[in-house]
Amino acid sequence: MIKDRKFLIVFGVIVAVVVAAAAGLYFFDWNLARGYVARRVSASTGRDFAINGNLRVHWALEPRITAEQITLGNAPWSKDPVMADVGQLDFRVNLLSAFGPHWVLPEVHLSGARVLLEKKADGLANWNFNDTSKTGSNPPDVGALSIEQGQLEYRDPGSKTDLRLDVSTSDIGATNPQSVVNVSGQGTYQGLGAKVQGQLGTLLSLRTATQPYPMKITLSFGSTQADADGYLIDPLHLKGEDINFKLSGRDLSALYPLVGVPIPPTPEYSLSGHLDHTGDQWTFKKFKGRIGQSDVAGDFTVDRGHKPQLLTAKLNSQSVNLADLGGFIGGDRGTRASPVKREGRVLPAEPFDLGKLRSADADIEFHGAKVVTQSMPIERMSAHLRVKDGVLTLDPLDFSMADGDLVSSIEMDARQPVMKTRADIKARKLRLEQLLPSAKSSALNVGTLGGRAQLEGTGNSVADVLGSANGRAGLIMDGGSISELTLRLMNLDIANAIPILLAGDRQVPARCMVGDFTAVAGDFRVKSLVIDTSKVNVTGSGDVNFADEALNLELVAKPRGFSLASLRGPILISGTFAAPKVRPDVSKVLGRGVAAVALGAATAGLGAFIPLFESGDNSKSSCHTLIADTESHTKTRPADIRR
């Protein structure tokens, strides 16, 4: 009986203590604990921490804790003393998790939170706290996170980035209790004006490697806009993606500061495809779209693991406008004005960016089923571009045109400050009536043309390379014909030209046309230039200077018949590529200068050719000799233009 009484007394005391403790905890002013909590957090993070508002605990099986006006200090090197400022933090705690490896917080709610994430110029980040492993603690496991009126700012002077984002969460719908993070904001990225708008999965699902992380977001950087809709796999480690990706903008070269991929200037573009990522490889798969007036499709891969990065692509186009490829040869810069001003010059002078050329290796194939140009009858094209350690090769660069083809092999060595270029260009089986579709009675309109040029030059633009070129170039026309009226006017054979004007023009068979040039420091000097027909033998001399873009040619027509009303004297082709001039050399007219000028004015509208006085020359054509000489110097064979 006494023992039972003692037991009841002890039990009552215990119950009273527990009740008193519970009552004490329930009615305890938790604001008195703010200092203790602040000291523990400060010791753990190495930053000043304070709870400046109320701290309340609502007891239950999973107690709810509310803290107001929380501040966390910033790294000492930052100009902003506060890294995080939270209006209210509300969370529940699973008490049983105190016996596990980490605390479990079933719910966390943030209201009025402002967080600043920033880096120093040397890359040190303000989210690098003290080593928490010294305290033996682990980050808590958070079940559900909601954010109301949150703000996130990110600064990185190293990448010229300063973004300010509004962040909040919302439920997807009544049938799906999962929440999404709404993000919107603007600022600068890589020095470009940037805007962000979209929805992401919850921040908590970022840590889950097995659960895909959803995203639907629109990003704009300067004139570039990207739309991504899909899932990230293990986003913290970037192990994979399943994203429908759209990219548009005014110039593809503007992507270089954003992604580090060197692309020449282009016109406006819009591309859409599937973005995939495995290891260090990023692939834009099965994309389609337009660049300028050209359609384009294919796969494009960037391998970041390769040093330097490796770009591989297989691209094709059903209809490609040749003008859209101008940026690839240092010509058209897309939508950007060229800083190179060359009054009266026509050769592309925009410097190649050697830094970009050295920043990546490449292996890119392109096929165009149809080529659109303003004047050249190009049917299709194919190209294979390779870049290896700063050396670019285009082999082949093949244009099918005029029933033949123009095949080039080009090497550009950018390993030195001044680039060295070698080019081997072959023209085969080009039909003149297709090559010059607008030519009528006053031009070559039948025949097959071939040729070859083997050149070497130095310089960092197309103009510089051609202006310093050394080598040989040759052209051969096999057969064909030339307008008889043209031949008569070239010799100013008035007596025979008038009947042709009245009765109509006709074609005179051409035995051959041969042009053989030697290039020295950009000056292409005529070694042989002959058009041989049964009526007239036209020979040429002089040079074409690519350094000055100047013309200095002299044409002499030697008729094979006699005419009482013909003049004698060479025709001069001078001026520049941009403004060529064709005129007679009046100083060499023998005895009839006044008549030459008068007849020149009368025939200016017929071609501006003022030919020569000549009594006739029945010497045989030197075609075979000229062709053999041209073959030996340029390795151009008649067979090249027939096959």
ChimeraX attribute file (.defattr): number of C-alpha atoms within 10 A of each C-alpha:
attribute: neighborCount
match mode: 1-to-1
recipient: residues
	/A:1	6
	/A:2	7
	/A:3	8
	/A:4	9
	/A:5	10
	/A:6	11
	/A:7	12
	/A:8	12
	/A:9	12
	/A:10	12
	/A:11	12
	/A:12	12
	/A:13	12
	/A:14	12
	/A:15	12
	/A:16	12
	/A:17	13
	/A:18	12
	/A:19	12
	/A:20	12
	/A:21	13
	/A:22	13
	/A:23	11
	/A:24	12
	/A:25	14
	/A:26	14
	/A:27	10
	/A:28	14
	/A:29	13
	/A:30	15
	/A:31	16
	/A:32	11
	/A:33	13
	/A:34	16
	/A:35	13
	/A:36	11
	/A:37	14
	/A:38	19
	/A:39	14
	/A:40	12
	/A:41	15
	/A:42	17
	/A:43	15
	/A:44	17
	/A:45	17
	/A:46	17
	/A:47	21
	/A:48	18
	/A:49	22
	/A:50	20
	/A:51	20
	/A:52	15
	/A:53	15
	/A:54	16
	/A:55	20
	/A:56	18
	/A:57	20
	/A:58	13
	/A:59	13
	/A:60	11
	/A:61	11
	/A:62	15
	/A:63	15
	/A:64	19
	/A:65	17
	/A:66	18
	/A:67	21
	/A:68	19
	/A:69	17
	/A:70	19
	/A:71	22
	/A:72	21
	/A:73	20
	/A:74	23
	/A:75	22
	/A:76	11
	/A:77	11
	/A:78	15
	/A:79	8
	/A:80	11
	/A:81	13
	/A:82	19
	/A:83	21
	/A:84	18
	/A:85	19
	/A:86	19
	/A:87	18
	/A:88	20
	/A:89	19
	/A:90	18
	/A:91	20
	/A:92	23
	/A:93	21
	/A:94	16
	/A:95	15
	/A:96	11
	/A:97	14
	/A:98	11
	/A:99	8
	/A:100	9
	/A:101	12
	/A:102	13
	/A:103	19
	/A:104	19
	/A:105	21
	/A:106	17
	/A:107	17
	/A:108	19
	/A:109	15
	/A:110	19
	/A:111	17
	/A:112	16
	/A:113	22
	/A:114	21
	/A:115	17
	/A:116	18
	/A:117	16
	/A:118	22
	/A:119	20
	/A:120	14
	/A:121	12
	/A:122	9
	/A:123	12
	/A:124	13
	/A:125	16
	/A:126	18
	/A:127	14
	/A:128	10
	/A:129	13
	/A:130	14
	/A:131	11
	/A:132	14
	/A:133	9
	/A:134	8
	/A:135	10
	/A:136	8
	/A:137	12
	/A:138	11
	/A:139	10
	/A:140	14
	/A:141	14
	/A:142	16
	/A:143	13
	/A:144	17
	/A:145	19
	/A:146	20
	/A:147	21
	/A:148	16
	/A:149	14
	/A:150	20
	/A:151	21
	/A:152	17
	/A:153	18
	/A:154	16
	/A:155	20
	/A:156	20
	/A:157	16
	/A:158	12
	/A:159	16
	/A:160	13
	/A:161	19
	/A:162	20
	/A:163	19
	/A:164	19
	/A:165	20
	/A:166	18
	/A:167	19
	/A:168	22
	/A:169	22
	/A:170	16
	/A:171	13
	/A:172	12
	/A:173	9
	/A:174	7
	/A:175	7
	/A:176	8
	/A:177	10
	/A:178	14
	/A:179	19
	/A:180	21
	/A:181	20
	/A:182	20
	/A:183	19
	/A:184	18
	/A:185	18
	/A:186	19
	/A:187	19
	/A:188	19
	/A:189	22
	/A:190	18
	/A:191	16
	/A:192	18
	/A:193	16
	/A:194	22
	/A:195	20
	/A:196	21
	/A:197	17
	/A:198	17
	/A:199	21
	/A:200	19
	/A:201	20
	/A:202	21
	/A:203	15
	/A:204	13
	/A:205	17
	/A:206	18
	/A:207	13
	/A:208	13
	/A:209	16
	/A:210	9
	/A:211	14
	/A:212	19
	/A:213	23
	/A:214	22
	/A:215	19
	/A:216	17
	/A:217	18
	/A:218	17
	/A:219	19
	/A:220	20
	/A:221	22
	/A:222	18
	/A:223	16
	/A:224	21
	/A:225	18
	/A:226	18
	/A:227	18
	/A:228	20
	/A:229	20
	/A:230	18
	/A:231	20
	/A:232	24
	/A:233	20
	/A:234	19
	/A:235	19
	/A:236	11
	/A:237	12
	/A:238	14
	/A:239	15
	/A:240	19
	/A:241	21
	/A:242	18
	/A:243	21
	/A:244	19
	/A:245	19
	/A:246	21
	/A:247	18
	/A:248	20
	/A:249	22
	/A:250	21
	/A:251	23
	/A:252	24
	/A:253	19
	/A:254	21
	/A:255	17
	/A:256	13
	/A:257	14
	/A:258	15
	/A:259	9
	/A:260	13
	/A:261	19
	/A:262	20
	/A:263	16
	/A:264	23
	/A:265	24
	/A:266	25
	/A:267	24
	/A:268	19
	/A:269	20
	/A:270	21
	/A:271	19
	/A:272	21
	/A:273	20
	/A:274	20
	/A:275	23
	/A:276	19
	/A:277	20
	/A:278	12
	/A:279	12
	/A:280	13
	/A:281	17
	/A:282	18
	/A:283	20
	/A:284	22
	/A:285	19
	/A:286	14
	/A:287	20
	/A:288	19
	/A:289	19
	/A:290	18
	/A:291	23
	/A:292	19
	/A:293	16
	/A:294	22
	/A:295	19
	/A:296	22
	/A:297	20
	/A:298	18
	/A:299	17
	/A:300	18
	/A:301	21
	/A:302	21
	/A:303	20
	/A:304	15
	/A:305	11
	/A:306	13
	/A:307	11
	/A:308	16
	/A:309	18
	/A:310	20
	/A:311	23
	/A:312	18
	/A:313	20
	/A:314	15
	/A:315	20
	/A:316	20
	/A:317	22
	/A:318	14
	/A:319	18
	/A:320	25
	/A:321	19
	/A:322	17
	/A:323	19
	/A:324	21
	/A:325	21
	/A:326	18
	/A:327	20
	/A:328	14
	/A:329	17
	/A:330	22
	/A:331	23
	/A:332	22
	/A:333	22
	/A:334	23
	/A:335	13
	/A:336	12
	/A:337	9
	/A:338	14
	/A:339	10
	/A:340	10
	/A:341	10
	/A:342	10
	/A:343	7
	/A:344	11
	/A:345	16
	/A:346	14
	/A:347	20
	/A:348	18
	/A:349	22
	/A:350	21
	/A:351	18
	/A:352	20
	/A:353	14
	/A:354	17
	/A:355	13
	/A:356	15
	/A:357	22
	/A:358	19
	/A:359	18
	/A:360	23
	/A:361	23
	/A:362	23
	/A:363	17
	/A:364	18
	/A:365	18
	/A:366	18
	/A:367	19
	/A:368	23
	/A:369	13
	/A:370	17
	/A:371	22
	/A:372	19
	/A:373	13
	/A:374	8
	/A:375	10
	/A:376	15
	/A:377	18
	/A:378	21
	/A:379	19
	/A:380	20
	/A:381	24
	/A:382	18
	/A:383	20
	/A:384	18
	/A:385	19
	/A:386	19
	/A:387	22
	/A:388	16
	/A:389	16
	/A:390	23
	/A:391	18
	/A:392	21
	/A:393	22
	/A:394	19
	/A:395	17
	/A:396	18
	/A:397	18
	/A:398	20
	/A:399	21
	/A:400	20
	/A:401	22
	/A:402	23
	/A:403	16
	/A:404	23
	/A:405	21
	/A:406	22
	/A:407	20
	/A:408	20
	/A:409	18
	/A:410	18
	/A:411	19
	/A:412	21
	/A:413	21
	/A:414	22
	/A:415	15
	/A:416	9
	/A:417	11
	/A:418	13
	/A:419	20
	/A:420	18
	/A:421	23
	/A:422	20
	/A:423	19
	/A:424	16
	/A:425	19
	/A:426	22
	/A:427	24
	/A:428	27
	/A:429	24
	/A:430	23
	/A:431	23
	/A:432	21
	/A:433	18
	/A:434	20
	/A:435	22
	/A:436	17
	/A:437	13
	/A:438	10
	/A:439	13
	/A:440	12
	/A:441	15
	/A:442	18
	/A:443	19
	/A:444	20
	/A:445	22
	/A:446	21
	/A:447	21
	/A:448	25
	/A:449	27
	/A:450	26
	/A:451	28
	/A:452	26
	/A:453	23
	/A:454	20
	/A:455	23
	/A:456	24
	/A:457	23
	/A:458	22
	/A:459	21
	/A:460	22
	/A:461	21
	/A:462	20
	/A:463	25
	/A:464	21
	/A:465	24
	/A:466	25
	/A:467	24
	/A:468	20
	/A:469	27
	/A:470	21
	/A:471	20
	/A:472	22
	/A:473	27
	/A:474	28
	/A:475	26
	/A:476	30
	/A:477	26
	/A:478	22
	/A:479	15
	/A:480	22
	/A:481	22
	/A:482	23
	/A:483	19
	/A:484	24
	/A:485	26
	/A:486	22
	/A:487	25
	/A:488	23
	/A:489	25
	/A:490	27
	/A:491	30
	/A:492	29
	/A:493	25
	/A:494	18
	/A:495	13
	/A:496	17
	/A:497	19
	/A:498	13
	/A:499	12
	/A:500	15
	/A:501	10
	/A:502	8
	/A:503	8
	/A:504	11
	/A:505	17
	/A:506	15
	/A:507	18
	/A:508	19
	/A:509	18
	/A:510	23
	/A:511	20
	/A:512	24
	/A:513	24
	/A:514	24
	/A:515	21
	/A:516	26
	/A:517	25
	/A:518	22
	/A:519	25
	/A:520	18
	/A:521	18
	/A:522	25
	/A:523	23
	/A:524	25
	/A:525	20
	/A:526	19
	/A:527	19
	/A:528	19
	/A:529	21
	/A:530	23
	/A:531	21
	/A:532	24
	/A:533	23
	/A:534	15
	/A:535	20
	/A:536	24
	/A:537	24
	/A:538	19
	/A:539	19
	/A:540	20
	/A:541	17
	/A:542	19
	/A:543	20
	/A:544	22
	/A:545	22
	/A:546	23
	/A:547	18
	/A:548	14
	/A:549	21
	/A:550	20
	/A:551	22
	/A:552	17
	/A:553	19
	/A:554	19
	/A:555	22
	/A:556	21
	/A:557	28
	/A:558	25
	/A:559	26
	/A:560	18
	/A:561	13
	/A:562	12
	/A:563	18
	/A:564	12
	/A:565	15
	/A:566	22
	/A:567	26
	/A:568	28
	/A:569	24
	/A:570	27
	/A:571	24
	/A:572	24
	/A:573	21
	/A:574	18
	/A:575	15
	/A:576	19
	/A:577	18
	/A:578	13
	/A:579	13
	/A:580	12
	/A:581	14
	/A:582	17
	/A:583	17
	/A:584	23
	/A:585	19
	/A:586	20
	/A:587	9
	/A:588	13
	/A:589	20
	/A:590	13
	/A:591	11
	/A:592	13
	/A:593	16
	/A:594	11
	/A:595	12
	/A:596	25
	/A:597	14
	/A:598	10
	/A:599	15
	/A:600	22
	/A:601	13
	/A:602	11
	/A:603	15
	/A:604	14
	/A:605	9
	/A:606	13
	/A:607	13
	/A:608	18
	/A:609	25
	/A:610	28
	/A:611	31
	/A:612	29
	/A:613	24
	/A:614	22
	/A:615	16
	/A:616	14
	/A:617	14
	/A:618	13
	/A:619	9
	/A:620	10
	/A:621	16
	/A:622	13
	/A:623	17
	/A:624	12
	/A:625	10
	/A:626	21
	/A:627	23
	/A:628	14
	/A:629	17
	/A:630	26
	/A:631	19
	/A:632	11
	/A:633	15
	/A:634	20
	/A:635	18
	/A:636	25
	/A:637	20
	/A:638	21
	/A:639	11
	/A:640	17
	/A:641	23
	/A:642	15
	/A:643	8
